[in-house]
Amino acid sequence: MKLIFIRHGDPDYNNNTVTEKGKREVELLTKRVCNWKVSDFYVSPYGRAKDTIQGALDKMNRTAETLDWLREFDAPVIDPVTKNKKSVPWDIMPRSFFKDKKLFSPDSWLKSKIMKSGPVESRFNEITRGFDELMASYDYNRIAPDVPVYNCLPHLTQEEALEDHHLDAVQKNLDEKNLVFTCHLGVMMVIIGYLTGISPTVLQQGFFVAPTSVTVLGAEERVPGEVIFRVQSMGDVRHLIEGGEITSASGFYGNVEQF
């Protein structure tokens, strides 16, 4: 199984859609998505996400299920510097972020002062509960909230699991399902952190994924019937580069240059 996350196109926040630049990005993304074998599509309820994937859905004669918990990671907190309320909990100034060591731990980030100043834990629980319920519908069941290992139908035998395959050019496939999620940077990092055992604030502060970028996590079975999800690619914008479209800097405090 692969989990494919698409960030929405260059956003027009005021009109709940994408900008003219975003429309050009979406056109290039649509060509890319149409070449995929997608099992199911899921989308945030926000217009900028829906407008990002709709072109591909139309061309593929497919539909996407709207998941309310897939909306942006909206949990207002009190900014430790300005003392004002801000709508997203990860937009923390660098010195405040690095000073609060709790933010670096997957076990204690929710206990940090800034996260406790708003409904962050309840929003986090909504996201992870919704995600795990969705995974369970595909027969992937998390073994514990703090252990990102999922039980599934075994594809490896005990004998195969004893062999070291990590340098083989071709690995044995798990199921061939590909799930596509079109959503937002903040909620995407929450899910990735939940699947990798990394504090989501570390991902939100330390990693940038551009509008219409593609991030892929693949399921890896090391023990028969148990998988972890591993990031295979992150923030891939090859469709923009190949199409001659400059990467949007939305969500990045500076310019984004393609290399």
C-alpha positions as a printed NumPy array, in Angstrom:
array([[  0.   ,   0.   ,   0.   ],
       [  1.092,   3.518,  -0.766],
       [ -0.261,   6.694,   0.819],
       [  0.095,   9.612,  -1.588],
       [ -0.324,  13.116,  -0.175],
       [ -0.884,  16.094,  -2.472],
       [ -0.736,  19.599,  -1.088],
       [ -3.31 ,  21.932,  -2.614],
       [ -2.336,  24.383,  -5.353],
       [ -1.12 ,  27.952,  -4.769],
       [ -3.885,  29.179,  -2.453],
       [ -6.367,  32.001,  -2.759],
       [ -7.355,  31.937,   0.896],
       [ -9.853,  34.783,   0.639],
       [-11.931,  32.978,  -1.986],
       [-11.366,  29.417,  -0.746],
       [ -9.806,  28.278,  -4.017],
       [ -6.502,  28.473,  -5.885],
       [ -4.897,  31.438,  -7.615],
       [ -4.305,  31.77 , -11.352],
       [ -0.847,  30.381, -10.732],
       [ -2.47 ,  27.587,  -8.754],
       [ -4.64 ,  26.747, -11.756],
       [ -1.522,  26.32 , -13.907],
       [ -0.004,  24.086, -11.227],
       [ -3.187,  22.024, -11.068],
       [ -3.186,  21.529, -14.83 ],
       [  0.316,  20.059, -14.667],
       [ -0.533,  17.979, -11.614],
       [ -3.632,  16.589, -13.34 ],
       [ -1.524,  15.177, -16.178],
       [  0.657,  13.44 , -13.618],
       [ -2.155,  12.011, -11.5  ],
       [ -3.954,  10.625, -14.545],
       [ -1.031,   8.23 , -15.048],
       [ -1.422,   6.71 , -11.6  ],
       [ -3.293,   3.563, -10.608],
       [ -5.356,   4.978,  -7.75 ],
       [ -7.499,   2.794,  -5.542],
       [ -9.313,   5.614,  -3.746],
       [ -9.228,   9.406,  -3.545],
       [ -9.752,  11.403,  -0.359],
       [ -9.933,  15.182,  -0.079],
       [-10.152,  17.945,   2.491],
       [-13.466,  19.845,   2.634],
       [-11.695,  23.127,   1.829],
       [-12.142,  24.577,  -1.648],
       [ -8.45 ,  24.941,  -2.433],
       [ -7.986,  21.197,  -1.931],
       [-11.09 ,  20.181,  -3.857],
       [-10.199,  22.474,  -6.752],
       [ -6.726,  20.936,  -6.861],
       [ -7.853,  17.36 ,  -7.472],
       [-11.119,  17.931,  -9.359],
       [ -9.46 ,  18.116, -12.774],
       [ -7.891,  14.685, -12.348],
       [-11.132,  13.243, -11.017],
       [-13.026,  14.534, -14.04 ],
       [-10.51 ,  13.149, -16.537],
       [-10.358,   9.777, -14.772],
       [-14.141,   9.636, -14.274],
       [-13.593,   9.175, -10.549],
       [-14.872,  10.714,  -7.339],
       [-13.197,  11.587,  -4.055],
       [-14.565,  11.107,  -0.572],
       [-14.483,  14.295,   1.491],
       [-13.072,  13.751,   4.989],
       [-13.713,  16.56 ,   7.441],
       [-10.747,  15.567,   9.632],
       [ -8.466,  16.075,   6.609],
       [ -9.004,  19.87 ,   6.754],
       [ -6.082,  22.084,   7.719],
       [ -4.635,  21.605,  11.212],
       [ -6.765,  24.394,  12.651],
       [ -6.372,  24.707,  16.43 ],
       [ -5.926,  28.327,  17.597],
       [ -3.182,  28.882,  20.174],
       [ -1.623,  31.873,  21.933],
       [  1.586,  33.107,  20.324],
       [  4.328,  33.108,  23.005],
       [  5.871,  36.306,  21.606],
       [  2.902,  38.52 ,  20.696],
       [  0.434,  36.945,  23.178],
       [ -2.144,  37.107,  20.383],
       [ -4.241,  34.184,  19.177],
       [ -3.116,  32.568,  15.927],
       [ -5.132,  30.125,  13.879],
       [ -2.48 ,  27.452,  13.295],
       [ -0.405,  25.972,  16.126],
       [  2.835,  25.295,  14.256],
       [  3.64 ,  28.84 ,  13.086],
       [  6.126,  29.435,  15.89 ],
       [  9.048,  31.858,  15.737],
       [ 12.383,  29.977,  15.619],
       [ 13.703,  31.013,  19.039],
       [ 10.429,  30.08 ,  20.732],
       [ 10.414,  26.748,  18.94 ],
       [ 13.984,  25.744,  19.775],
       [ 13.637,  26.945,  23.363],
       [ 10.734,  24.614,  24.131],
       [ 12.29 ,  21.138,  24.089],
       [  8.907,  19.484,  24.641],
       [  8.03 ,  20.384,  21.045],
       [ 10.727,  17.992,  19.813],
       [  9.311,  14.893,  21.478],
       [  6.477,  12.797,  20.011],
       [  5.511,  12.   ,  23.608],
       [  5.461,  15.522,  25.045],
       [  4.829,  18.056,  22.269],
       [  1.134,  18.214,  23.17 ],
       [  2.139,  19.096,  26.75 ],
       [  4.107,  22.187,  25.707],
       [  2.788,  25.539,  26.899],
       [  1.857,  26.803,  23.443],
       [ -0.015,  23.614,  22.488],
       [ -1.9  ,  23.59 ,  25.793],
       [ -3.076,  27.168,  25.125],
       [ -5.542,  25.895,  22.511],
       [ -7.53 ,  22.795,  21.455],
       [ -4.522,  21.174,  19.798],
       [ -4.776,  17.8  ,  21.508],
       [ -8.448,  17.354,  20.623],
       [ -7.755,  18.303,  16.995],
       [ -4.784,  15.933,  16.886],
       [ -6.944,  13.13 ,  18.288],
       [ -9.615,  13.856,  15.672],
       [ -7.059,  13.51 ,  12.874],
       [ -5.386,  10.357,  14.158],
       [ -8.686,   8.688,  15.046],
       [-10.07 ,   9.446,  11.586],
       [ -6.914,   8.18 ,   9.923],
       [ -6.816,   4.946,  11.91 ],
       [-10.494,   4.273,  11.229],
       [ -9.808,   4.703,   7.531],
       [ -6.796,   2.375,   7.674],
       [ -8.864,  -0.192,   9.551],
       [-11.333,  -0.219,   6.656],
       [ -8.43 ,  -1.546,   4.54 ],
       [ -7.525,  -4.104,   7.26 ],
       [ -4.55 ,  -2.106,   8.562],
       [ -4.893,  -1.803,  12.332],
       [ -2.479,   0.156,  14.515],
       [ -1.208,  -1.908,  17.425],
       [ -1.031,   1.026,  19.889],
       [ -1.407,   4.839,  19.833],
       [  2.3  ,   5.321,  20.599],
       [  3.573,   2.51 ,  18.349],
       [  3.323,   3.259,  14.573],
       [  3.112,  -0.373,  13.538],
       [  0.018,  -1.717,  11.772],
       [ -1.25 ,  -5.267,  11.67 ],
       [ -2.36 ,  -6.414,   8.221],
       [ -2.9  ,  -9.57 ,   6.225],
       [  0.559, -11.17 ,   5.913],
       [  2.294, -11.087,   2.557],
       [  5.611, -12.463,   3.786],
       [  6.116, -15.952,   5.138],
       [  8.153, -16.557,   8.28 ],
       [ 10.898, -18.015,   6.079],
       [ 10.988, -14.947,   3.836],
       [ 11.106, -12.649,   6.841],
       [ 14.275, -14.362,   8.069],
       [ 16.101, -13.499,   4.844],
       [ 17.808, -10.125,   4.423],
       [ 16.264,  -8.536,   1.332],
       [ 17.128,  -4.907,   1.926],
       [ 19.673,  -4.744,  -0.908],
       [ 17.568,  -6.619,  -3.452],
       [ 16.654,  -4.672,  -6.574],
       [ 13.084,  -5.966,  -6.437],
       [ 11.198,  -6.413,  -3.189],
       [  8.098,  -8.501,  -2.62 ],
       [  5.032,  -6.295,  -2.96 ],
       [  2.364,  -5.802,  -0.367],
       [ -1.114,  -5.076,  -1.634],
       [ -1.179,  -2.741,  -4.615],
       [ -3.615,  -0.194,  -3.18 ],
       [ -2.709,   3.458,  -3.72 ],
       [ -4.624,   5.995,  -1.625],
       [ -4.474,   9.659,  -2.631],
       [ -5.073,  12.406,  -0.065],
       [ -5.389,  15.999,  -1.267],
       [ -5.024,  18.262,   1.719],
       [ -2.77 ,  20.778,   3.488],
       [  0.779,  21.12 ,   4.785],
       [ -0.106,  21.183,   8.483],
       [ -2.417,  18.167,   8.585],
       [ -0.135,  16.227,   6.259],
       [  2.774,  16.663,   8.683],
       [  0.578,  15.546,  11.588],
       [ -0.194,  12.288,   9.793],
       [  3.414,  11.74 ,   8.691],
       [  4.623,  12.349,  12.246],
       [  2.015,   9.929,  13.553],
       [  3.228,   7.26 ,  11.111],
       [  6.951,   7.748,  11.702],
       [  7.147,   8.511,  15.423],
       [  8.316,  12.091,  14.847],
       [  6.874,  15.145,  16.577],
       [  4.718,  16.907,  13.963],
       [  6.058,  20.287,  15.065],
       [  9.538,  19.18 ,  13.992],
       [  8.199,  18.32 ,  10.541],
       [  6.108,  21.505,  10.304],
       [  9.06 ,  23.673,  11.339],
       [ 11.838,  21.835,   9.534],
       [ 10.273,  20.685,   6.26 ],
       [  8.507,  22.513,   3.437],
       [  6.284,  20.941,   0.795],
       [  5.233,  23.27 ,  -2.008],
       [  1.719,  23.624,  -3.449],
       [  0.743,  20.611,  -5.617],
       [  3.815,  18.721,  -4.404],
       [  3.566,  14.951,  -4.025],
       [  4.668,  13.038,  -0.926],
       [  4.615,   9.235,  -0.867],
       [  4.706,   6.842,   2.086],
       [  4.987,   3.143,   1.418],
       [  4.075,   0.212,   3.667],
       [  7.007,  -2.067,   4.499],
       [  6.506,  -5.535,   5.975],
       [  9.515,  -6.767,   7.95 ],
       [  7.538,  -9.16 ,  10.141],
       [  4.733, -11.224,   8.577],
       [  1.498,  -9.32 ,   9.041],
       [  3.079,  -6.137,  10.45 ],
       [  3.927,  -2.973,   8.517],
       [  5.408,   0.435,   9.077],
       [  4.898,   3.354,   6.708],
       [  8.113,   4.889,   5.408],
       [  8.559,   8.153,   3.509],
       [  9.709,   7.286,  -0.01 ],
       [  9.591,  10.785,  -1.459],
       [  8.647,  14.16 ,  -0.019],
       [  7.556,  17.381,  -1.663],
       [  8.163,  16.142,  -5.223],
       [  7.37 ,  18.867,  -7.792],
       [  8.716,  17.218, -10.938],
       [  5.456,  18.001, -12.792],
       [  6.053,  21.718, -12.193],
       [  9.696,  21.587, -13.212],
       [  8.959,  19.614, -16.374],
       [  6.118,  22.019, -17.183],
       [  8.267,  25.12 , -16.695],
       [  6.169,  26.369, -13.759],
       [  8.018,  28.031, -10.874],
       [  7.388,  26.467,  -7.479],
       [  5.11 ,  28.511,  -5.242],
       [  6.593,  29.836,  -2.003],
       [  3.241,  29.753,  -0.2  ],
       [  3.945,  28.615,   3.346],
       [  7.679,  29.315,   3.029],
       [  9.321,  32.395,   4.559],
       [ 11.47 ,  33.244,   1.556],
       [ 11.953,  32.323,  -2.084],
       [ 11.807,  28.745,  -3.32 ],
       [ 14.346,  28.047,  -6.033],
       [ 14.228,  24.922,  -8.173],
       [ 17.327,  22.797,  -8.552]])
